[in-house]
């Protein structure tokens, strides 16, 4: 009998359909905000669209554009961008560890890795269990391709609509992002370490922003996450005895 | 305001793309070596969760852009409302939507 060592691409369609969800809508609001920001800084739209396609990580895109607007030297802009992108590494590991088929061809994993950022990680975490293993990576690629296409449109829409929304509404649209991420984290929490990691990150992040801006997210993630992991293991060890 | 030349924007982009991709590449390489059910992945997960939690908390506590025009009390009330609604209903969509409604209401009706 033949062992499944090939991906089942029919699952890409199901992944693409997941883009039409609250997660996709929230993401579109953020990218529209980025488009509006380009307009406000008198930057042209098309390199901004290229950044949506090829950087595909909003905090990095925002930092790049802000750095340009502030007249920072380009190596410094690149350093700031790479600092925001370190967070992508654990997310890529988490998604690919569950989605890739060992022994199958490697290129789909490289392709999928490009799509992985906070939203794709969280949506995958919610739904990947229900997808059979050979279909998982195609599912992620379908989701990512659909989201990326939508976000190019959202960036352009935000650029065109910039400055036409009342402030209270614009602020509400921005709030969707933290509200969605926070509640999705709560909803996805399964172990004690998850809960501890949410609390530790949420408390340490804002404090570290004051002490060491630029490194706050990384430190809060590494420090808070490690602490949560260790305490979670301690508790489990005791319960096992 | 001085306009930024498009070539400068494109140069920055040419640096930003590999500066971002390198971490995804490292993640993809690491994923080939890590056990999907192992302890190491549990640690990676805790780090990723804490990272996103820190990102969220920073948007609320140290806001930029449009959110900076609102008060911390408004932002925290909306987030807490969303959390309570989620805790009761366990429905993410409903909770996020109502958090936004509460936030909009606080700004316009208060």
Interface residues (C-beta under 8 A of the other chain):
Chain A: X22 X26 X33 X37 X41 X42 X43 X44 X47 X50 X51 X54 X55 X56 X57 X59 X60 X61 X64 X67 X68 X69 X71 X74 X75 X77 X78 X79 X81 X82 X85 X86 X87 X88 X89 X90 X91 X92 X93 X94 X95 X96 X97 X98 X100 X102 X109 X110 X113 X114 X116 X118 X121 X122 X167 X168 X169 X170 X171 X172 X173 X174 X175 X176 X177 X178 X179 X180 X181 X182 X183 X184 X185 X186 X187 X189 X191 X193 X194 X196 X197 X198 X199 X200 X201 X202 X203 X204 X205 X206 X208 X209 X216 X217 X218 X220 X221 X222 X223 X224 X225 X226 X228 X229 X232 X233
Chain B: X1 X2 X3 X4 X6 X8 X9 X10 X11 X12 X13 X15 X16 X17 X19 X20 X21 X22 X23 X24 X25 X26 X27 X28 X30 X31 X32 X34 X35 X36 X39 X41 X42 X43 X44 X45 X46 X47 X48 X49 X50 X51 X52 X53 X54 X55 X56 X57 X58 X59 X60 X61 X62 X65 X66 X67 X69 X70 X75 X78 X79 X82 X83 X86 X87 X90 X92 X93 X95 X96 X97 X99 X100 X103 X104 X107 X108
